[in-house]
Amino acid sequence: MTMPSPAVTPPAVTTEFAVEDRVRERFDREGFVRLPGVLDPAVLAAWAPLISDKVVELNTQHLPLAERDTYGKAFLQVSNIWQQSSEVQAFAFSADLARVATELLGVRGVRMYHDQALYKEPGGGVTPWHADQYYWPFATDRCVTVWIPLQDTPRELGPLAFARGSHTVEFGRDLPISDESERLLQQELSERDFPLDETDYALGDVSFHLGWTFHRAGANSGTQPRRVMTMIYVDADMVVTEPTNDNQVRDLATWMPGVRPGGTVDSELNPVLWER
């Protein structure tokens, strides 16, 4: 695959953030951590236009907001941008972010699963309660989504919100993102008294959440898009299980081509990004 070089390449996405025992313990206990000041705001500001240009170029959602379903109103979603852009590949393959993910998960290393730009347009709707791993045919929970806003993200833009400790229970794991998941999980999480964390993000803040941690995002009532880049990293030794729904069948074929249940997530799309 040949890709044009940009006129200016943004700075490398690096961090010296050290994962202390208390941070790892909180991640294990709550199913996520929201870490302030992990990345340099100036670096992210330099990356935002390049990533946004690729989102505009690769976006396939062209219906007006009013004509979309709940999932379509939640965000514009563009995946595996790294395959289309060597510059975005440098962002998504950040060894430092992969190191932090490895240390949080307590594994020997992590691989790329896929990246996703998630842009919530002004007027965009809620992202319903869900757990990402409903979509992934993995044998363990050692997978993590790294959520990186490309601007300050106060409540009105729709930052990610988490139900603390919800990765430890199994109700709702059969629900895709939908109006039903929003209604049923909101009720269940409230009845079980899971604390809600819906803190604003400043530019440079990054969160990491496990695949089974329930989370949502509010509507964007602001006048600018909520621009977010995410990467999903998995244990370097992650084993694929037999898919349990059609979404997992598609994910297996799309993000792990050639891999079969019982095998390791080690296709050409899943390079190891960092290991101890």
C-alpha positions in Angstrom: 0.0 0.0 0.0 1.5 3.4 -1.0 0.4 6.5 0.8 1.4 10.1 0.1 3.6 11.9 2.7 2.1 15.0 4.4 3.7 18.3 4.1 4.3 18.4 7.8 4.4 15.3 10.1 3.1 16.0 13.6 5.3 15.2 16.6 5.5 11.7 17.9 2.9 10.6 20.4 5.0 9.9 23.5 4.5 9.9 27.2 6.6 9.2 30.3 3.6 8.3 32.4 4.5 5.6 34.9 1.8 3.1 35.9 2.1 2.9 39.6 0.6 0.1 41.7 -2.2 2.3 42.9 -3.2 3.1 39.3 -3.1 -0.6 38.3 -5.1 -1.6 41.3 -7.7 1.1 40.5 -7.9 -0.2 36.9 -8.4 -3.7 38.1 -11.0 -2.6 40.7 -13.1 -0.2 38.6 -12.5 -1.5 35.1 -11.1 1.8 33.8 -8.8 4.6 34.6 -9.0 8.2 33.4 -5.5 9.6 33.5 -4.9 13.4 33.4 -2.1 14.9 31.4 -0.8 11.7 29.8 -0.2 13.4 26.4 1.1 16.8 25.5 -1.9 19.0 24.5 0.3 20.8 21.8 1.1 17.4 20.2 -2.6 16.4 20.1 -3.5 19.8 18.7 -1.1 19.2 15.9 -2.6 15.8 15.2 -6.2 16.8 15.3 -6.4 18.4 11.7 -4.6 15.4 10.1 -6.9 12.8 11.8 -10.0 14.9 11.0 -9.0 15.2 7.4 -8.8 11.4 7.2 -12.2 11.0 8.9 -13.8 13.3 6.4 -12.1 11.5 3.5 -13.0 8.0 4.7 -16.4 8.6 6.3 -19.3 6.7 4.6 -22.2 8.1 6.7 -23.9 10.8 4.7 -27.5 10.7 5.9 -28.7 13.8 7.8 -28.8 13.2 11.6 -32.6 13.2 11.6 -32.7 10.2 9.3 -30.2 8.0 11.2 -30.9 5.3 13.8 -29.6 5.6 17.4 -26.2 4.1 16.5 -25.8 6.4 13.5 -26.7 9.5 15.6 -24.2 8.6 18.2 -21.0 9.3 16.2 -19.3 9.1 12.8 -17.1 6.0 13.1 -14.1 5.4 10.9 -11.9 2.3 11.6 -8.4 1.2 10.9 -7.3 4.5 9.6 -3.8 3.3 10.1 -4.1 1.1 7.1 -4.9 4.2 4.9 -2.4 6.6 6.4 1.2 6.0 7.4 1.0 9.2 9.5 -2.0 7.9 11.5 -0.3 4.6 11.8 2.5 6.4 13.8 -0.2 7.7 16.2 -2.1 4.4 16.5 1.1 2.4 17.0 2.5 4.6 19.8 4.9 2.4 21.7 4.4 4.5 24.9 0.6 4.2 24.9 1.0 0.4 24.2 3.4 0.3 27.1 0.8 1.9 29.4 -1.8 -0.5 28.2 0.5 -3.5 28.8 1.2 -2.4 32.3 -2.4 -1.8 33.1 -3.4 -5.2 31.8 -0.6 -7.0 33.5 0.4 -9.0 30.4 3.7 -9.5 28.6 2.8 -7.2 25.7 -0.1 -6.0 23.5 -1.1 -6.2 19.8 -3.1 -3.8 17.7 -6.8 -4.9 17.4 -8.0 -1.9 15.5 -8.3 1.8 15.7 -11.5 3.9 15.5 -12.1 7.6 15.1 -15.4 8.5 16.9 -16.6 11.9 16.0 -19.9 13.1 17.6 -21.3 15.9 15.5 -23.0 18.9 17.0 -26.5 17.7 17.7 -25.3 14.1 17.8 -27.2 11.8 20.1 -26.2 9.7 23.1 -24.0 6.7 22.8 -26.1 4.1 24.6 -24.8 2.0 27.5 -22.8 -1.0 26.2 -19.7 -3.2 26.7 -17.3 -3.3 23.8 -16.4 -7.0 24.2 -19.9 -8.0 23.1 -18.4 -7.4 19.6 -15.1 -9.3 20.2 -14.6 -13.1 20.2 -11.8 -13.1 22.9 -11.1 -15.8 25.5 -10.2 -13.4 28.3 -10.9 -9.8 29.3 -7.3 -8.7 28.7 -8.2 -6.1 26.1 -8.4 -2.3 26.5 -9.7 0.7 24.6 -7.6 3.8 24.7 -9.9 6.9 24.4 -8.1 10.1 23.4 -10.1 13.3 22.9 -8.6 15.7 20.4 -10.0 18.8 22.2 -11.1 19.7 25.7 -14.3 17.7 26.2 -16.7 19.1 28.8 -20.1 17.6 29.6 -21.9 19.3 26.7 -19.7 17.6 24.1 -20.5 14.1 25.3 -17.4 12.7 27.1 -17.2 9.0 28.0 -18.9 8.0 31.2 -18.2 4.7 33.1 -20.1 2.5 35.6 -17.4 1.8 38.1 -16.8 -1.9 38.7 -19.3 -3.0 36.1 -16.7 -5.3 34.4 -17.2 -7.8 37.2 -20.8 -8.7 36.5 -22.2 -10.6 33.5 -25.7 -9.1 33.0 -26.1 -7.2 29.7 -23.2 -8.8 28.0 -25.5 -10.0 25.2 -26.7 -6.5 24.3 -25.4 -4.6 21.3 -25.4 -0.8 21.3 -29.1 0.1 21.0 -32.1 1.9 22.6 -32.7 -1.4 24.4 -29.2 -1.5 25.9 -29.5 2.1 27.0 -32.8 1.4 28.8 -32.0 -2.0 30.3 -28.5 -1.3 31.4 -29.4 2.1 32.8 -32.0 0.4 35.0 -29.8 -2.5 36.0 -26.8 -0.3 36.8 -28.9 2.0 38.9 -30.6 -0.8 40.8 -27.2 -2.4 41.6 -25.9 1.0 42.6 -22.8 1.2 40.4 -21.2 4.6 40.8 -21.2 6.7 37.6 -18.0 8.5 36.6 -18.7 11.2 33.9 -15.8 13.5 34.5 -14.8 16.1 31.8 -11.7 15.5 29.8 -9.0 18.2 29.3 -6.9 18.0 26.2 -4.1 15.5 27.0 -6.3 13.4 29.3 -6.6 9.7 28.2 -8.8 6.9 29.5 -8.3 3.2 29.3 -11.2 0.8 29.8 -11.6 -3.0 29.7 -13.7 -4.7 27.2 -16.4 -5.6 29.7 -16.7 -2.2 31.4 -20.1 -0.7 30.7 -19.9 2.9 29.4 -21.9 5.5 27.5 -21.6 9.1 26.3 -24.1 11.9 26.4 -25.3 13.9 23.4 -23.3 16.7 21.9 -25.2 19.9 22.7 -22.2 22.1 21.8 -21.4 23.8 18.5 -18.2 21.9 17.6 -17.7 18.2 17.0 -16.4 16.0 19.7 -13.3 14.5 18.0 -11.9 11.4 19.6 -9.3 8.9 18.4 -9.3 5.4 20.0 -7.1 2.3 19.8 -8.0 -1.1 20.9 -5.1 -3.1 22.2 -5.2 -6.8 23.1 -3.0 -9.2 25.1 -0.2 -10.3 22.7 -1.2 -13.9 23.6 -5.0 -13.4 23.3 -6.8 -16.5 22.0 -9.8 -16.2 19.7 -13.0 -18.0 20.8 -15.9 -19.3 18.7 -18.1 -16.2 17.8 -21.3 -16.0 19.8 -23.1 -13.5 17.6 -23.0 -12.1 14.0 -21.0 -9.1 15.1 -18.2 -11.3 16.4 -18.3 -13.2 13.1 -17.8 -9.9 11.3 -15.1 -8.7 13.6 -13.1 -12.0 13.3 -13.2 -11.8 9.5 -12.5 -8.0 9.4 -9.8 -7.4 12.1 -8.2 -10.8 12.3 -8.2 -12.2 8.7 -7.2 -15.8 8.5 -7.3 -16.4 12.3 -9.5 -19.3 13.4 -11.1 -19.9 16.8 -8.5 -21.4 19.1 -5.7 -19.5 17.5 -3.9 -16.4 18.6 -4.8 -12.8 17.5 -1.8 -12.7 15.2 -2.9 -11.8 11.7 -1.0 -9.2 9.6 -3.4 -6.6 11.0 -2.4 -7.4 14.6 1.3 -6.6 15.1 2.8 -6.6 18.6 3.3 -2.9 19.5 5.1 -3.3 22.8 6.3 -6.1 25.0 8.3 -6.4 28.2 
